[in-house]
Each structure stands twice: as C-alpha cells, then as structure tokens.
Amino acid sequence: MHKIFILITVSLVGFGCNPNLIERLRHPSNIELDLDQDGIIDFDIVYSRYTSGDPIGNYEQIEMRFESRNMNQILRNEDTGFPLFLNDVSLIMHDVTAPYYWAASNRASNISIGLARIRTEYDSIEWDKNWGIYSLEEKDTYKIGFKLFGS
C-alpha cells in the first residue's frame, strides 16, 4: 500500500571541471533519499562512470540515475521516455492516464531511471562544462512526482 505521494524539487547543479584533466573529475558520491523522513531509504541517486562509443568515436561519461528501494515509483511520460519533470503538480494522482504512468525502478534487477550525465568530447579527455539533464525543457529547477510504498 502506498504511504504517501511526494513531490520533490530536484535542483541539479552542474559540476564544473578543469579541461584536459580527466583524473581530476571525480564522480560524486551516491546519495540516499528518505523522502517522507520515516527512517527508511526510499531512493538512491547513483553515479556511474564508464566509457562508451559509437561510430563517431569513444567518450567517457558519468551518469546520474534514480534507483528505487521497496518498489517506489516515479511519474513518467511515455511520449518522452524521460522522467517526467513536472510543470503542473496536479498531474500527481494515485491513478494516471496515458501518456503518464508510474514507473518502478528496481536495484535488484538493475533497472534504474537516468536523470543527467556529463561526458568528454569524442576521443578526447576534455569534459563538458555542465551536466546535461535528460529533459526536453531547460529549467532552473526540475520537479518529479514520486509514489512511495511500505517496506
């Protein structure tokens, strides 16, 4: 049974980096979130660093992802594929209709929801200056709808 609906404002602050010094960009520590302050961790913000590539070249990236505990859910929009960064908090309801849906991430099955990333240029050691948010809109503050379930 769900405990509470919560709206959290996620302000994603870009981390500056010193170009050409790949070793100096350390990925941030993971964060545990207890949104309803009941002593039970609801979500983790997990940072992963890895190397990827495509036909253009290779690059290194650090990605910020939400991982749920206890099958908690995040409100999403199937039209965008991104976490739903809300403009209208009235969209947060127990039951939603398409294109909105409640998505669970699950740490045990390695399913998580991406929020942002920072990466190097192709075949370079220069890092981007700012984090890129997985959103179709550029905002100062990003709001996300959460649905929490008991442990």
VEXDREN-2710 file (C-alpha; in Angstrom, 1 decimal):
% VEXDREN-2710
k/r/px/py/pz
1/MET/0.0/0.0/0.0
2/HIS/1.4/3.4/-0.8
3/LYS/2.4/5.6/2.1
4/ILE/2.3/9.0/0.5
5/PHE/2.6/11.0/-2.7
6/ILE/5.5/13.2/-2.6
7/LEU/6.8/15.9/-4.9
8/ILE/10.4/16.7/-4.6
9/THR/12.2/19.5/-6.3
10/VAL/15.4/18.3/-7.7
11/SER/17.8/21.1/-8.4
12/LEU/20.6/19.7/-10.5
13/VAL/23.7/21.7/-10.1
14/GLY/26.3/21.4/-12.8
15/PHE/29.7/20.4/-11.7
16/GLY/32.5/22.5/-13.2
17/CYS/35.5/20.7/-14.4
18/ASN/39.0/21.6/-15.4
19/PRO/39.5/20.8/-19.1
20/ASN/42.3/18.3/-20.0
21/LEU/42.4/16.9/-16.5
22/ILE/40.3/13.7/-16.7
23/GLU/41.8/12.4/-13.5
24/ARG/40.6/15.4/-11.6
25/LEU/36.9/14.9/-12.4
26/ARG/35.8/12.5/-9.7
27/HIS/32.3/11.2/-9.8
28/PRO/30.1/12.3/-6.9
29/SER/29.2/10.0/-4.0
30/ASN/25.9/8.2/-4.2
31/ILE/23.1/9.8/-2.2
32/GLU/20.4/8.0/-0.1
33/LEU/17.0/9.8/-0.1
34/ASP/14.4/9.3/2.7
35/LEU/11.7/11.5/1.1
36/ASP/9.0/11.0/3.8
37/GLN/11.5/11.1/6.7
38/ASP/10.3/7.8/8.2
39/GLY/13.9/6.4/8.6
40/ILE/13.5/4.1/5.5
41/ILE/15.6/5.0/2.4
42/ASP/13.2/5.4/-0.5
43/PHE/15.6/6.1/-3.4
44/ASP/19.3/6.2/-4.1
45/ILE/20.8/8.6/-6.5
46/VAL/23.6/6.6/-8.1
47/TYR/26.5/7.9/-10.1
48/SER/28.3/5.6/-12.6
49/ARG/31.4/6.3/-14.6
50/TYR/32.0/4.4/-17.8
51/THR/33.4/4.5/-21.3
52/SER/31.1/4.3/-24.3
53/GLY/31.4/4.6/-28.0
54/ASP/29.5/4.9/-31.3
55/PRO/30.5/5.2/-35.0
56/ILE/31.9/8.8/-34.3
57/GLY/34.3/7.8/-31.6
58/ASN/34.7/6.9/-27.9
59/TYR/33.9/9.0/-24.9
60/GLU/33.9/8.7/-21.1
61/GLN/30.8/9.7/-19.1
62/ILE/29.4/9.9/-15.6
63/GLU/25.7/9.3/-15.4
64/MET/23.3/10.2/-12.5
65/ARG/20.4/7.7/-12.0
66/PHE/17.5/7.1/-9.7
67/GLU/17.2/3.6/-8.1
68/SER/14.2/2.7/-6.1
69/ARG/14.0/0.8/-2.9
70/ASN/10.8/-1.0/-1.9
71/MET/9.5/-0.7/-5.5
72/ASN/8.7/3.0/-5.1
73/GLN/7.7/4.7/-8.3
74/ILE/8.4/7.8/-10.4
75/LEU/5.9/9.6/-12.6
76/ARG/6.9/9.3/-16.2
77/ASN/5.6/10.3/-19.7
78/GLU/5.7/7.6/-22.3
79/ASP/5.8/10.2/-25.1
80/THR/9.3/11.4/-24.0
81/GLY/10.9/8.4/-22.3
82/PHE/12.4/10.6/-19.7
83/PRO/11.5/11.0/-16.1
84/LEU/8.6/13.5/-16.1
85/PHE/9.9/16.8/-14.9
86/LEU/6.6/18.4/-13.9
87/ASN/5.3/21.9/-14.7
88/ASP/1.9/21.1/-13.2
89/VAL/1.9/19.3/-9.9
90/SER/-1.8/18.4/-10.3
91/LEU/-0.6/15.6/-12.5
92/ILE/0.4/13.7/-9.4
93/MET/-2.5/11.3/-8.7
94/HIS/-2.8/7.7/-7.5
95/ASP/-4.1/6.6/-10.9
96/VAL/-2.9/8.4/-14.0
97/THR/-3.8/8.0/-17.7
98/ALA/-1.7/7.8/-20.8
99/PRO/0.7/9.2/-21.7
100/TYR/1.6/9.4/-18.0
101/TYR/2.4/6.3/-16.0
102/TRP/4.0/5.2/-12.7
103/ALA/7.4/3.5/-13.3
104/ALA/9.2/1.4/-10.7
105/SER/13.0/1.1/-10.8
106/ASN/14.5/-1.9/-9.1
107/ARG/18.0/-2.1/-7.9
108/ALA/18.0/-6.0/-7.7
109/SER/17.1/-6.3/-11.4
110/ASN/19.4/-3.4/-12.4
111/ILE/16.6/-1.2/-13.7
112/SER/17.1/2.5/-12.9
113/ILE/15.9/5.8/-14.3
114/GLY/18.5/8.2/-15.8
115/LEU/18.4/11.9/-14.8
116/ALA/21.6/13.5/-16.1
117/ARG/25.1/13.0/-17.4
118/ILE/28.4/14.7/-18.1
119/ARG/30.8/13.4/-20.7
120/THR/34.0/14.0/-22.6
121/GLU/34.2/15.0/-26.2
122/TYR/34.8/12.2/-28.7
123/ASP/38.2/10.7/-28.4
124/SER/39.3/13.4/-26.0
125/ILE/40.0/14.0/-22.4
126/GLU/38.2/17.3/-22.2
127/TRP/35.0/17.1/-20.1
128/ASP/31.8/19.1/-20.9
129/LYS/31.5/22.2/-18.7
130/ASN/28.0/21.3/-17.4
131/TRP/25.8/18.3/-16.7
132/GLY/23.2/17.5/-19.4
133/ILE/19.7/16.9/-18.0
134/TYR/17.5/14.2/-19.6
135/SER/14.7/16.6/-20.3
136/LEU/13.2/18.2/-23.3
137/GLU/13.0/21.5/-21.5
138/GLU/15.7/23.6/-20.0
139/LYS/14.8/24.8/-16.5
140/ASP/16.4/26.2/-13.3
141/THR/14.5/23.7/-11.1
142/TYR/13.2/20.2/-12.0
143/LYS/10.2/18.7/-10.2
144/ILE/9.5/15.0/-10.1
145/GLY/6.4/13.1/-8.8
146/PHE/7.1/10.1/-6.5
147/LYS/4.8/7.4/-5.2
148/LEU/6.1/5.6/-2.0
149/PHE/5.2/2.1/-0.9
150/GLY/5.8/0.5/2.5
151/SER/8.7/-1.8/3.1
END
